[in-house]
């Protein structure tokens, strides 16, 4: 009998330590990105947005504050339990596997901040894009905001120590078998913890192949949160608009 196991993202994202390590993320920049994106896509007033892999819901909450009807979906039960405190008539959260279609359609589906390419089973990457296509209404747009792997690999910091709330997080980064990997180890209360983040090193060309297989059309590509032109070597982000 096979022991049930959790994928790395299911276990790591469900720990409080994940949120401690990344507590200093720049949410002002993220909100600016949401402003730029919703304006660019011209999402209708009170339009419906699906925030796919929403985490604890911070971006869903902000999108809702702009007047949109927002659904946040994430595989992490702990993150959704946290996010549900923010629910209202036009904001709801659900535990959901993004490789399967959500039972509703939207004016936009956002997959933000490199929340793609985690799956052990690579067929799930294609299934996720097919699911996004199924979640879009007739006029809807899909958005995948991914890291620019060319830039990340070129500027990879092999190792460092980040101290947050008195915890020393030892981080090692490397590329192996087509994945960008980060090993994270730390000690709390005399107990040693080890986690790993693994993200498929997708390039724009890889996404173009997936989009073609999924039957979606790539409309625009941007290289940063201000929606400036994408450059394969120097852009920090790979932001793709499709339908």
N, C-alpha and C positions, 0 to 999 in steps of 0.2 A: 504494500500500500504506500502510495506516495505521500510524503508529508506536505501539507499545504504550506506554500511559501508566499511571501509578499514580494512584489517587485520593489526595487530600491526606492522608487519615488513614493510608493504607497507607505512604506515604513518611515523613511526620513522626513517626508512632509508632515507626517502625523506627530512628530516629536516636538516638544516646546523648543528644543535646541536649534532646529532649523530657523524658527522665527527670531530667536535671539541672535544667531549669526548674521542674519540679513536685516536686522532691525533698522539699520542706518541707510536703507535705500532712499534714493531721492524721489519722494512722492510729488514734489512740486514739478519736477521735470516730467514725471508720469502724467500728471494732470494736464500739463501743457500739451503733451502728446495726444491725450484724449480730446482736448479742445481742437487741435489741428486736424485730427482724423475725422471727427464728426462733422466739422465744417467742410472739409474737403469732400467727404462722401455725400454731403447735403442730406443727411438723414432727416426724414420728416419730423415735424414737431410731434412729441409723444410717440415717436417711432419705437419699435421693439428691437432690443439688442440682446444677443446671447453672449455672455462673457464666459468663454470656454476655458477651463482650468483657471478658475477665478481665485483660488487660494482662500484667504480669509475675507475676501470681498471688498477690499479697499477701493479698487477701480470700479467695481459695480456700483458701489455707494456713490462715488463721484459722478459716474455717468447718469445715475438716477437723479442726482441733484441738478443736472443740466436739463431735466425734464423728460428723460427717456424712460420707457417701460423696460426694465432690465431683469433678465434672469441670469443668475450666476450658477455655474455648474462646475463641480470638482469631484475628483475621485476620493479626496481625503475627507473622511467623516468628521474628524476633529476640526478641520478648517470650516466645514459647512455648519457644524454646531455653533462655532464662534460667529460665523457670518449671519446666522438666522436672527440674531438680536437686532439687526438693522432692517429687517423686513418691514414692508408696508404694502399698500394696495398696488403699487407699481414697481415693487422690488421683491424678488423671491429667490431663494437658493435651494439647490437640489444636489444630492450626491449622484454623480453620473459619470460613466465611462465615455470619454470623448470619441472613442473609436466606433461608437454606436450612435445612430441618429437620435437626437432629442425629439420628443413627440410634439413639436410645434414648429412654426416657421417664423422668420424674423427679417427685419429690414437690414440687419447687419449681424454677422457672427465674428467676434474678435477672439483670436488666440494670441495672447500678448506675452511679451517678456520671456521669449524662448521657452515656451511650454509645449514644445513639440519635439519629436525624435527621441522620446524616452523608452519606447517599447522594446522589449526583448525580441518579440515577434515582429519582424519588420513589415509584415503584411498589414499590421495595425496602422502604420503611417499612411498607407494608401486608403485604408478604411476610414481613417479620420477625415481625410479630405473629401471622400465620397459622402461622409456623414454631414460635413459642413455644407456641401452642395445641396443635400436633401433638406437642410434646415433653413435655406434661403427662400424667401418668397420671390415672386416674379421679378421684383425690382431690387432684390437684396444683393449685398456685397459681402464677400468673405475677406478677412484680413488675417494674415499670419505675420507676426513680428518675431523674427528669429535673429540670433547673433549672425554676424558676418564671419563665417568660419575662417576665411582667408586671413582676415585681420586678427582674429583671436589667436590663431595658431602662430602667426608671425610675432605676436606680442605676448605670448604665453609666459607667465611668471612660474618657473618650475616649482618653487615652494616658498611659503611664508607662514608667519604666525599672526593671527588676528585675535586680539583680546577684547572680549565683550562681556560686560557684567561679571568680571572677574574670572571668566573662563578663557583659557588659552586654546584656540582652535588651530591645530596644525594642519596646513593645507598643502597637498602635493598635486600638481597638474601635469598631465601628459596626454599624448595622442596614441591610441592603440586600436588596431583593427577597425579603423574608420570611425572611432568614437573619441570625443574629447572627454577626458575623465578627470575628476577631482576626488582624491581621497581625503577625508576629513577625520581627524582623531582628536579626542579631548578627554579630560578627566573631570568628573563631578562627584564630590563626596567620597573620594577614594575608589570610585567605579570608573573603569575605562570604557569609552564608547568609540566605535568606528563606523563611519558611513561612507558611501561612495555615490557620487553623482556621475551619471553617464548620459551624454547627449550625442546622438548621431551627428557627424560633421557634415551636414547637408550643405551643398553649394547651391547657388541659383540654378545651375544646370540640373542638379538632382531634383529640385522642386519642379522645374519645368517638365521633367519626365513624369513625375507623380501627377502633376496637373493634367497632362495629356492623357494619362491612363484613367484618371478620374472623370475626364470629360468636362473640365472647367477651363475657363479662359483667363490667362494672366493679363490684367489691364495696365497695371502700373507697378513700378519698383522704386522704393525710396531707401536712402542710406542712413537716415537718422530721424530722431523724434520731431524735428522741425520740417520733415518731409522734403529734405533736399535730395538732389540727384544721388543715385547709388553708384559708387566706384568700388570695383571688386577688391582692390588692394587696401584702400584707405578708409572706407566707410565702416563705422562701428556696428551698424545694424543692417539687416536685410528685411525690409518691410514690403510685403507683397499684397496687392489688391487684386481680387479675382472674382469671377462669377460664373 
